[in-house]
Amino acid sequence: MKQYFVDSNIFLRYFNKDEPKHAAAAAALFKKAKDGDIELFCGPPVFFEIAWVLRSFYKLANSDILDTLESILSIPNLKISDVEHVGAAIALARRKNRGFADSYIAVTALDKNMGIATFNGKHFAAFGTELYPFIAAI
């Protein structure tokens, strides 16, 4: 069976329907996967890019961005690498009203029992993760 890695622009056109021909082609792609004619894959970088585009270009609210990301998880016969962390990050971002990328970092660090080294400590404080103790002079 033929396999395809799905780029973020396919999902963006499918959900936003701002280019009707692209939206229809994306819908046909997802139907072929649902019918078992092809296999589709994607991974966390696609989710990061979608979240960034929806926030910066489409100016969507965080809850709408998370709704879109969550909808991708429910596309039939779409395999997502690291789906456990992706799903947990969406849920955490929703609970803490934070962005997907920071939530993904936090979920992954917490799952692996790691701290986070960042200069953006206040973004991660809400997640309860240990932060690397940079000295105040930096």
MOCORCOR-V848916 format. One record per helix or strand of 2 or more residues. SS is the DSSP state (H for helix, E for strand). FROM is the first residue (numbers start at 1). LEN is the number of residues. If there is no record, write none. Layout:
((SS	FROM	LEN) (SS	FROM	LEN))
This chain:
((E	3	3) (H	8	9) (H	20	15) (E	39	4) (H	44	13) (H	62	12) (E	78	3) (H	83	14) (H	100	12) (H	121	5))
